[in-house]
């Protein structure tokens, strides 16, 4: 089936009235333009009689793209529920506080002009790697941002051993360890002291959370995306939690080994600018770095 013949999927937050209102406007506009759409199952009852489709069935073979209406959390939820093979590309419309993963700001950008571009295929697709993680119960959902291993007791530190490609990096006492993608470098990873990484780089970053200084030096380290990471829980009688993109969590136990690899399945984002670097650095400056402007009267004396 040609791309123009595929429906556009729509997913949104249900706890935000402005997200529901904007979703209704987008549906009505697509109806006027005779653009076929499918709705995520959980919102279909609000906007019937449109066709519905589970996120896990929205692949690039049957869905042109998915419009995510909400914020970064909405995109992460969608990513965890898409099919592992050939997931449909995602276009994010931000209605939240930061929305770093989103391409469009609902309050500033002209929505209808953008919808016309989507119908006319005036966009590009950017691929982003995901992380696959494994432990005793098998494979966990793929992560777009990060896999974090943290202590199940906030007042107790983990003792972990970290291996990269079967080579010991170090053992250390930490509150936790984050394994991040380049996309996730501006999320939890950044808060823990990791580096901001250009999303065009295919890499992983390992960032310790509050390493105990007396246990040995452990600093953030950037490694190839092809690397295989193993985190062993050494400390007895202390469980850990494995957090996948902050969307789901799993309990792990002493002597467990959590393995993290690059997933074979990437996530694709719809971008309206052909210059990926321009879009990223504009977004970085506006939403995270927030450069301040000092008025001339506040300049230092000569």
C-alpha positions, -999 to 999 in steps of 0.1 A, spaced: 0 0 0 13 35 -9 21 59 19 -6 83 7 -32 55 11 -23 48 47 -43 63 76 -27 86 102 -29 73 137 -38 96 166 -31 92 203 -35 117 231 -35 123 269 -69 117 285 -63 136 317 -58 170 299 -88 187 286 -67 208 262 -53 176 247 -88 162 241 -100 195 226 -70 197 202 -75 160 192 -111 168 183 -100 197 161 -73 176 143 -98 148 137 -123 173 122 -97 189 100 -86 155 86 -122 146 79 -126 178 59 -95 170 39 -106 134 35 -75 121 52 -80 86 66 -73 83 103 -72 56 130 -76 63 167 -58 47 196 -82 23 213 -85 42 245 -96 75 228 -119 60 202 -150 60 223 -148 98 226 -145 104 189 -166 76 173 -174 64 147 -138 66 135 -118 34 131 -98 23 161 -65 4 163 -44 -8 192 -10 9 194 7 -26 193 -8 -30 158 3 4 144 32 -5 122 47 15 93 30 -11 70 -5 0 80 -1 34 96 15 65 79 25 80 112 11 85 148 4 120 160 11 121 197 -8 149 215 5 156 250 41 157 260 73 136 264 55 112 286 28 106 260 55 97 234 73 74 259 40 56 266 33 52 229 68 39 222 64 12 249 32 0 233 41 0 196 50 -32 178 87 -41 182 91 -46 145 85 -18 121 68 7 145 50 36 128 68 70 129 58 95 156 50 132 154 48 148 188 26 178 196 36 194 229 10 205 255 32 198 285 59 217 303 90 208 283 82 185 254 118 180 243 108 150 222 80 168 205 83 184 171 54 209 175 44 234 202 6 236 201 6 271 215 31 286 191 30 267 158 2 268 132 -14 234 136 -35 234 104 -6 244 82 14 215 97 -14 190 91 -14 201 55 23 193 53 17 158 68 -10 151 42 13 163 14 43 142 28 64 173 33 85 159 61 115 137 68 119 108 92 147 106 118 157 72 133 166 68 169 180 37 186 163 20 215 178 -2 242 168 -38 248 173 -50 284 172 -86 298 172 -102 332 159 -133 349 123 -130 336 134 -124 300 133 -94 278 118 -61 290 101 -34 268 126 -15 247 136 19 260 138 51 240 154 72 267 171 50 293 171 19 314 178 28 351 187 4 379 180 20 413 179 8 449 145 -6 460 152 12 494 159 49 488 181 51 520 203 21 510 229 22 483 235 -6 457 268 -23 452 271 -29 415 296 -43 391 296 -29 356 310 -47 325 313 -34 290 318 -60 263 329 -85 290 355 -61 304 351 -49 340 346 -11 342 345 -10 380 325 -19 410 310 9 432 284 18 457 257 40 440 221 50 444 217 36 409 230 33 373 215 48 341 221 34 307 210 61 282 206 66 245 216 99 228 179 109 228 177 101 265 208 122 273 185 153 280 163 133 304 171 115 336 207 111 324 212 149 324 198 153 359 223 127 371 253 145 357 255 129 322 265 147 290 241 161 265 246 142 233 237 151 197 210 126 186 228 120 153 253 100 173 246 63 178 259 56 213 251 46 248 260 65 280 265 49 314 259 74 342 262 65 380 236 81 403 253 96 434 283 73 435 298 69 470 332 86 467 350 62 491 340 32 470 362 41 440 359 65 411 330 60 387 322 87 362 298 89 332 312 71 302 301 71 265 304 39 246 295 26 211 259 16 205 271 -18 196 284 -24 231 270 -50 255 265 -38 291 261 -59 322 251 -46 356 255 -71 385 238 -66 418 265 -75 443 252 -64 477 232 -91 495 197 -86 509 191 -55 488 167 -55 459 167 -31 430 142 -17 406 147 -17 368 130 14 354 123 15 316 118 51 304 101 58 337 70 40 323 74 6 338 94 -10 366 105 -45 375 120 -59 407 155 -74 406 174 -93 433 209 -98 447 233 -116 422 210 -107 393 227 -95 361 209 -70 340 220 -70 304 215 -40 281 220 -40 244 210 -19 214 176 -30 202 173 -43 166 142 -20 164 146 17 161 120 44 167 113 69 139 103 105 145 86 128 119 106 160 115 94 191 96 129 205 91 153 189 68 182 200 90 182 177 120 210 196 137 192 229 134 161 214 150 179 198 179 200 228 188 171 252 186 151 229 208 181 225 232 186 262 235 149 270 240 138 242 263 168 232 283 197 257 282 173 286 282 200 312 274 195 344 294 198 379 280 216 404 302 205 440 296 232 466 290 225 484 322 236 452 341 269 451 323 301 451 345 318 484 350 348 491 327 
